[in-house]
Amino acid sequence: MGGPLEGIKVVEMGVWVAGPAAGGILSDWGADVVKIEPPGLGDPARMFQYMLGGDLPFNPVFENDNRSKRSIVADLRKPEGLEIALDLIREADVFVTNVRPAGLARLGLSAEELCARFPRLIYGLITGYGTDGPEADRAAYDIAAFWARSGIAHSLAAPGSHPPHQRGGMGDHNAGLAAAGGICAALYNREKTGKGQIVSTSLLREGLYTLSFDLAVALRYGLSIQTGNRKTAGNPAINNYADSEGNYFWIVGLEGERHWPPLARAAGHPEWIEDPRFADPRSRAENAEALIGMLDEIFATKTRAEWGEIFDAEEDLWWAPVQSIDDVIADPQVAAAGGFCEVPDGPTTTTLPASPVDFHGTPWAPRAMAPAHGEHTEQVLQEIGRTGSEIAVLREKGVVV
């Protein structure tokens, strides 16, 4: 089996991360994804290996979002190149893109035009700020629309401090996953109605949804949730602490009445359970700073591994290590949970992060590493009826590479 989307044809015009992420997830799930790239450098994400300062012939960021796809190079500014794109889309179930709508419209590839021309097409569109409003065509990376504009960065910043930097592609990958899910819902609807439709999401909407816990509170109560301060956290049983070696761990005691007693026992102070300073949620909140200070001193006496054994001995004491990237890669549970996949790479395989959904009845597996720029141009052109002599002429004109 090739995954639940085996037999689905997708044409992707994706750049950087969000669009390719959506296409990459669909590809992981078994779809045949043809990636249309412009001449020259192609998808600008191919430059990541140089932007990251690497001198090796690998591009892990691009490889992760573009595995199992086929790449065709066509200059859509030329009539013959645009005709190639339209022939591919005519045969496709899905067109997915994160190119700005105005640019697509200039090419004649707007959502409205293509869906009118191909009524069964699912048109998956990822934008920065949505499809309506005065900023609908505003340029955005995810650090702008998802991280900064949505309120996430501000909500994570301590008062008076600079907001934290986002890690690469966080909002893009959220948007890609949402687009892939929406596209699958639209494909299901098409099975019932025979009609395609436009499916859209945006980096801004993904940021808002990610922060929807805070936003729902603000909308209903008219109040904002304060930025967390670990030194004064009202519930010391859901907080992070450091061990004797400076390694951090998080105690996850959301239900104070349930999780406080095992924490007190693990810390070596069962008498705190009845101590009037800490006996109920309100008293613990009122004395949080002092209690957290005492817990800091206690937890600094043993290593995280030693504390882990003590925590695990308590049935209702839940915790997690704060892991580095190296820790994550070495974590046996990450591997057991399917966090990585082996991508066929010549006679061997390359390990890359897996997309986050498994299908136990129709399991997916990556089929190939990311394609070279234009690697499948001739193959794909032959599939849409171009002869060898026609392809040669297109190359001479610079329409394809």
C-alpha positions in Angstrom: 0.0 0.0 0.0 1.1 3.6 -0.7 -1.0 5.4 1.9 -4.6 6.5 2.0 -4.2 9.0 -0.9 -2.7 6.6 -3.3 -4.1 7.4 -6.8 -4.7 11.1 -6.0 -2.9 13.5 -8.3 -1.6 16.8 -6.9 0.0 19.7 -8.6 2.0 22.0 -6.3 3.3 25.5 -6.9 4.9 25.9 -3.5 7.6 28.1 -2.3 9.7 28.2 0.9 7.9 26.1 3.5 4.1 26.4 3.9 3.0 25.3 0.4 5.6 22.6 0.1 4.7 21.3 3.6 1.1 20.8 2.5 2.2 19.0 -0.6 4.8 17.1 1.4 2.1 15.7 3.8 -0.1 14.8 0.9 2.9 13.0 -0.7 3.6 11.2 2.5 0.0 10.0 2.5 0.5 8.5 -0.9 -0.5 11.2 -3.4 1.5 11.7 -6.6 2.7 15.3 -6.2 4.2 17.1 -9.2 6.0 20.2 -8.1 6.2 23.0 -10.7 9.3 25.1 -10.2 10.5 28.1 -12.2 13.8 28.2 -14.1 16.9 29.4 -12.3 17.0 28.5 -8.7 13.5 27.0 -8.5 11.8 26.9 -5.2 13.7 29.4 -3.1 13.8 26.9 -0.3 16.5 25.1 -2.3 18.8 27.9 -0.9 18.3 26.9 2.7 21.5 24.8 2.7 23.5 28.0 2.0 21.5 30.2 4.3 22.2 27.8 7.2 25.9 28.0 6.4 26.3 24.4 5.4 29.1 23.3 2.9 27.6 19.8 2.4 25.5 18.7 -0.6 22.5 18.3 1.6 19.5 20.5 2.2 17.6 18.9 5.1 14.9 21.6 5.4 14.0 21.3 1.7 14.4 17.5 1.8 11.9 17.2 4.7 9.1 19.0 2.9 9.7 17.7 -0.6 10.4 14.0 -0.3 8.5 11.7 -2.7 7.6 14.5 -5.1 8.4 14.9 -8.7 9.9 18.2 -9.9 9.2 19.8 -13.3 10.7 23.1 -14.4 8.5 25.3 -16.6 8.5 29.0 -17.2 4.9 30.0 -16.7 5.5 33.5 -18.0 5.6 32.0 -21.4 2.5 30.7 -23.1 3.9 27.3 -23.7 4.9 27.0 -20.0 1.5 28.1 -18.8 -0.1 25.6 -21.2 2.0 22.8 -19.5 0.7 23.9 -16.1 -2.9 23.9 -17.2 -2.5 20.5 -18.8 -1.1 19.2 -15.5 -3.9 20.8 -13.5 -6.5 19.4 -15.9 -5.5 15.9 -15.0 -5.1 16.6 -11.2 -7.4 16.2 -8.3 -5.7 18.9 -6.3 -3.8 22.1 -6.9 -2.0 23.4 -3.8 -0.1 26.7 -3.6 1.2 29.4 -1.3 2.1 31.9 -4.0 0.4 35.2 -3.4 -3.1 35.4 -5.0 -2.3 38.5 -7.1 0.7 36.7 -8.7 -1.5 33.7 -9.4 -4.1 35.9 -11.0 -1.6 37.5 -13.3 -0.8 34.0 -14.6 -4.4 33.1 -15.0 -4.2 30.6 -12.2 -6.4 32.2 -9.6 -8.7 30.0 -7.5 -11.8 31.4 -9.2 -10.5 30.9 -12.7 -9.2 27.4 -12.2 -12.3 26.1 -10.3 -14.6 27.5 -13.0 -12.5 25.8 -15.7 -12.1 22.5 -13.8 -15.2 22.0 -11.6 -13.8 18.9 -9.9 -10.6 20.5 -8.8 -9.7 21.0 -5.2 -7.8 24.2 -5.0 -5.7 24.4 -1.8 -4.6 28.0 -1.0 -2.3 29.1 1.8 -2.0 32.8 2.3 -0.3 35.1 4.9 -3.4 37.0 6.0 -6.4 35.5 4.4 -8.3 35.9 1.1 -10.3 39.1 2.0 -9.6 42.5 3.5 -7.1 45.2 2.8 -4.1 43.1 3.5 -5.2 39.9 1.7 -2.2 40.2 -0.7 0.3 41.3 1.9 3.6 39.3 1.8 4.3 37.3 4.9 6.6 34.7 6.3 5.3 32.7 9.3 7.3 34.8 11.7 5.3 37.8 10.6 1.7 36.5 10.3 1.7 33.4 12.5 4.2 34.5 15.2 4.1 38.3 15.6 0.7 39.4 14.2 -1.4 36.7 15.9 -0.3 37.5 19.4 1.8 34.4 20.1 5.2 36.2 20.4 3.7 38.9 22.8 2.0 36.2 24.9 5.3 34.4 25.4 7.4 37.5 26.3 8.1 38.3 29.9 7.0 41.9 30.8 9.7 44.4 29.6 11.5 41.7 27.6 12.0 41.3 23.9 9.6 38.7 22.5 11.2 35.3 21.8 12.4 34.1 18.4 10.3 31.6 16.6 11.9 28.4 15.5 12.1 27.8 11.8 8.9 26.9 10.0 6.6 26.4 13.0 3.7 28.3 11.6 4.4 27.1 8.1 4.1 23.5 9.1 1.0 24.2 11.1 -0.6 25.8 8.0 0.6 22.9 5.8 -1.0 20.4 8.1 -4.2 22.3 8.2 -4.3 22.7 4.4 -3.7 19.0 3.9 -6.5 18.1 6.3 -8.9 20.6 4.6 -8.0 19.2 1.2 -8.8 15.7 2.3 -12.2 16.9 3.7 -12.9 18.5 0.3 -11.9 15.3 -1.5 -14.4 13.4 0.6 -17.1 16.0 -0.2 -16.3 15.6 -3.9 -16.9 11.9 -3.6 -20.5 12.7 -2.5 -21.2 15.7 -4.7 -18.8 15.4 -7.7 -17.8 19.0 -7.2 -14.5 20.5 -6.2 -14.0 23.6 -4.2 -11.5 26.2 -2.9 -9.9 25.3 0.4 -8.0 28.1 2.1 -6.0 28.7 5.3 -3.6 31.4 6.3 -0.6 31.8 8.5 -2.5 34.4 10.6 -5.5 32.0 11.1 -3.1 29.3 12.2 -1.5 31.6 14.7 -4.9 32.6 16.0 -6.0 29.0 16.4 -2.7 28.1 18.1 -3.4 30.9 20.6 -7.2 30.1 20.8 -7.0 29.2 24.5 -6.0 32.8 25.3 -8.2 34.3 22.7 -11.3 32.5 23.9 -10.7 33.7 27.4 -10.2 37.3 26.2 -13.3 37.2 24.0 -15.5 35.8 26.8 -14.1 37.5 29.9 -12.7 40.6 28.4 -9.4 39.9 30.2 -6.0 38.7 29.0 -4.2 35.8 30.6 -1.0 37.1 32.1 2.4 35.9 30.8 3.6 33.0 32.9 6.2 33.6 35.6 7.6 30.4 37.0 8.7 32.1 40.3 5.2 33.1 41.2 3.1 30.5 39.4 -0.2 30.0 41.2 0.0 26.2 40.9 3.5 25.1 41.8 2.6 21.6 40.7 2.6 22.7 37.1 6.0 24.4 36.7 9.6 23.8 35.5 12.5 23.1 37.8 16.2 22.5 37.5 18.2 19.5 38.8 21.7 19.4 40.3 23.3 19.5 36.8 21.2 22.4 35.4 18.9 20.1 33.4 15.3 21.2 33.5 12.1 19.2 33.8 8.4 20.0 34.0 6.1 18.9 36.6 2.6 18.5 35.0 0.2 18.7 37.9 -2.7 20.5 36.3 -5.2 19.2 38.8 -3.9 20.7 42.0 -5.9 18.6 44.5 -4.9 15.4 42.8 -1.3 16.2 41.9 -0.1 18.2 44.9 0.1 15.3 47.5 2.4 13.1 45.3 4.6 16.1 44.6 4.9 16.9 48.3 5.8 13.2 49.0 8.3 13.1 46.1 10.0 16.3 47.4 10.5 14.5 50.7 7.9 16.6 52.6 4.7 14.7 53.1 3.9 17.0 56.0 3.3 19.8 53.5 0.1 18.1 52.4 -1.5 19.2 55.7 0.5 22.3 56.2 -1.9 25.2 56.3 0.3 27.2 54.0 -0.1 24.6 51.2 -3.2 22.6 52.2 -5.5 23.8 49.4 -5.2 25.5 46.0 -5.7 29.0 47.3 -3.1 28.8 50.1 -0.6 27.3 47.7 -1.2 30.2 45.3 -0.9 32.7 48.1 2.4 31.2 49.2 3.6 30.1 45.7 6.8 32.2 45.6 8.1 30.7 48.9 7.0 27.2 48.0 8.6 27.3 44.6 11.8 28.6 46.2 11.9 25.7 48.5 11.2 23.2 45.7 14.0 24.8 43.7 16.4 24.1 46.6 15.2 20.5 46.9 15.3 19.7 43.2 18.8 21.1 42.9 20.1 18.2 45.1 19.7 15.3 42.7 20.0 14.7 38.9 17.0 14.6 36.6 17.4 10.8 36.2 17.3 10.4 40.0 14.3 12.6 40.3 12.6 10.7 37.4 12.8 7.4 39.4 11.2 9.1 42.4 8.5 10.8 40.3 7.6 7.6 38.5 7.1 5.8 41.8 4.2 8.1 42.4 1.2 7.1 40.4 -0.3 10.6 40.1 2.9 12.6 39.6 3.3 13.4 35.9 6.4 15.0 34.5 8.5 15.4 31.4 12.2 16.3 30.8 12.9 19.6 29.0 14.9 18.0 26.1 17.4 19.5 23.7 17.3 18.6 20.0 20.1 16.0 20.7 18.0 14.6 23.6 15.0 14.3 21.3 16.9 12.5 18.6 18.3 10.0 21.1 14.9 9.5 22.9 13.7 5.9 22.4 10.1 6.9 22.9 10.4 9.4 20.1 11.5 6.6 17.8 8.8 4.3 19.1 6.1 6.9 18.5 7.1 7.1 14.8 8.8 10.5 15.1 11.3 9.7 12.3 11.0 7.9 9.0 13.6 6.3 6.7 13.5 7.8 3.2 14.9 5.6 0.4 18.1 7.3 -0.8 20.0 5.2 -3.4 21.2 2.0 -1.9 20.5 3.1 1.6 18.1 5.4 3.5 18.2 8.9 5.1 16.4 9.6 8.4 14.1 12.6 8.5 11.3 13.8 10.7 8.0 12.1 10.0 4.7 13.9 9.3 2.5 13.5 12.4 -0.4 11.2 11.3 -0.4 7.5 10.9 -3.0 5.3 9.1 -3.1 1.8 10.5 -5.2 0.4 7.8 -3.4 2.2 4.9 0.1 2.9 6.2 2.2 5.5 4.4 5.9 5.3 3.7 8.2 7.9 2.0 9.1 6.8 -1.5 12.1 8.9 -2.5 14.3 11.8 -1.4 13.4 15.3 -2.6 13.8 15.7 -6.3 16.6 17.6 -8.0 15.5 20.8 -9.7 13.6 19.6 -12.8 14.5 16.0 -12.3 11.2 14.7 -13.7 10.5 17.3 -16.4 10.8 15.0 -19.3 8.9 12.2 -17.6 6.0 14.4 -16.6 5.8 16.1 -20.0 5.6 12.7 -21.7 2.7 11.8 -19.4 0.7 14.8 -20.6 1.3 13.9 -24.2 4.4 15.9 -25.2 6.6 14.1 -27.7 10.4 13.9 -27.6 10.7 16.5 -30.5 8.2 18.8 -28.8 10.1 18.6 -25.5 13.4 19.4 -27.4 11.8 22.5 -28.9 10.5 23.6 -25.5 14.0 23.3 -24.1 15.5 25.3 -27.0 13.0 28.1 -26.2 13.9 28.0 -22.5 10.3 27.1 -21.5 11.4 23.9 -19.7 14.6 22.7 -18.2 
